[in-house]
Amino acid sequence: MWLAGAEYRFVLKPRALVEELIAKPNATERQAWIDRNKSRIDAEFLDAFNARAGEVADNGKSDGAMDLYRRSLAAARLIGNTRMAITAEYNIGLVTRERGDILGAMEIMRKCVANALDAGEKSLAANILNSLGQSLMREGSYALAIENLQRAVTLAEEAGDRERIAQTSFTLGNVHIRLNQLAAFQAVYARPAAD
């Protein structure tokens, strides 16, 4: 799942701007375009940019997706949109993971968690920790997976993000099932839901 904004949505309005920027053949022209259009670059544009990169990644073109996410990261930093910069960097971590560089992806995701917490984005940090926990689970690093997933649940609870609590609890439960820890599995699902 490629994170494309708070609601995982693709905004059609800025699509033409995204395609216009993507069409620039070199870094100098892209930067000049960004400088000229800075006032038109907003969260919707960055959502669309990340969604476009996700489409490319879903089509198995990790090099193209990596390039688009890096451009999105640069644009987000240029306009000072911290949440979107973290989102773009998180997506870079996902592409890195898809390319098989698990350690590199984990390092990127840890950095994103720290940046999200510094920005007060607990729900975003929980989402990233959930993804990191899933990666660790796939790699057989169950203790680290549990540690990251428990932290994600706590952050999601603090943020009041019921959807993230449910998603992360599900992943945490899966880790306990893989380890045949039935009591721990039951404890995950016995926790009262946050109000």
N, C-alpha and C positions, 0 to 999 in steps of 0.2 A: 504494500500500500504506500503510495507516494504522497506525502503530506503536501497539500497545495493550499493551505490556509486553514483558518479556524474551522471551516465547515467542509473541507475536502471538496470544494466546488470549483467549477471552471467558469470564469466570468467571460462572456463573449465580447462585451464592450471593448476592452483593451486588446483584443486579439490582433487587430490590424497593427497596433503599435508593436506588439511582440514580434510579429512577422517582419515588420520593417527593420527592427533592430537585428533580428536573426540574419537578415539578408546582407548585413554589412560584412564585407569579406575579410577585414583585418581589425586588429585591436585598436589601431589609431582611429579608424572610421567609426567603430562602435563607441569609443569613448567620446568622440566629437558629437555623435548622435545623442548620447546620454546627456552631455553637457547642454546641448541645444534644447532637449526635451525634459529637463529636470522637473519642471513644474507640472508636467503631464504624467510623471511616474509616481504612482501612488500604490496603496495596498492592493487595489484591484489589478493593476498592471502586474505587480509582483506575483499575485495569485495566478494570473493567467500565464505568466512566464514559467512558474513552477509546474503548472498543469501541462503546459506544452512540453517541458522537459520530461515529465512523467509519461506522456504519450510516446516520446522517443524511446525512453527506457523500456516501456512495455513492449515495444517492437524489437527489443533485443539490441538496441544500438547504444551501448553504454558510453562509448566515446562521445557521441553527440549529446547524450543526456548530461554527461559530466561537464561538457563545455557550456551547455545552457544553464546548468545550476551554478557554475562559477560566474557566469555573466549576471545571473539573478542575484547572487551574493554581492557582487560588486555594485550593482544598481541599488540594492537595499542599503548597503553601507553608505553609498553616495548620498542618499536622501535621509539617512539616519533612522531607518526603520529597523530597529533591533529585532523585533519578533520575526520579521521576514528574513533577516540575515541569518538568524538561528535556524529557521525553517529551511533555507537554501543549503546551509552547511550540513544540517541533518540529512537532507536528501543526497548530498555529496557522500556522506557516510554510508547511505543505503546503496548507492552505486558502487562504492568501494567494496562493500560486503558482497554485492552481486558478482563483482569481478574476482572474488575469492580471497581478498586481503582482509581477513577477519580481524587481525590485530590492528591494522590501520583504521578499519571501520570503528572498532571499539574505542580507539583513542579519539577519533573525531566525535563520536557520540558522547563520550565523557566530557569533552570540551563544550559541546552543545548544552549538556545538562548544567554545567557550571555557569555558562552564559545565560541560560534561561533562568536559573535561580537568582543570579545577579540582577536580572531584569524584572524579577518578581513574577515570572511566568511559570507558576507551579504546575499547571495542567500540561503545558508544553513539556516541561521537564519530566513529568510522569509518563507522557507518551514516548519520549525518547528512551527513558529507562525501561519501559515495557519492551520496546524494540531491542534494546541492548540485552535484556533478559532472554528474549526469544533467541537471539544469536548465540548467547552463552549456552542455552539449553540445547540447541542444535549441535553445538560443539562438545557437549558432554560436561561442561563446567557447571554442574548443578548447584553447587554451594554459592558460586558467584551469581548465578542466575537468580536464586532465591533471594540473596541479599539485595540485588538491584530491583527485583520485583516487589519485595516488601517495602523498599523505599518509595517505589512508584505508587503503591497503594496509599501509603501515608501522605504523599504529596497530593495525590488526587483527592483524598479525603479533605485535606486542608483547603484545597481549591474548591471543594463542593462539586466536583466533576463526576457525577454518578456514572456516566457512560465510560469514562476512563477507569473508574473503580471496577466496574464490571469486566471490562476488557482485560485489565491487569490481573484481577482475581482469577479469571479463567486461565490465563497463562500460568500463573503461580500454581493453580490447582493441577495443571498438566505436568508441571515439574514434579510435584509431590507424587502424582500417579506413576510417573516414570521411575521414581525411586521406591515405589511400593510403600509410601508413607501415608497410609490411609487416615490415620488420626490427624496428621497435618493437613491433608486434603479436606477432611471434614471441617477442621477449624477455619480454613479459608472461607468456606461457604456458610459457616455458622455465624460469621461476624455480622453484626447489625449493619444495615445500610445507612450511609450518611444521609442526614436530612438536608 
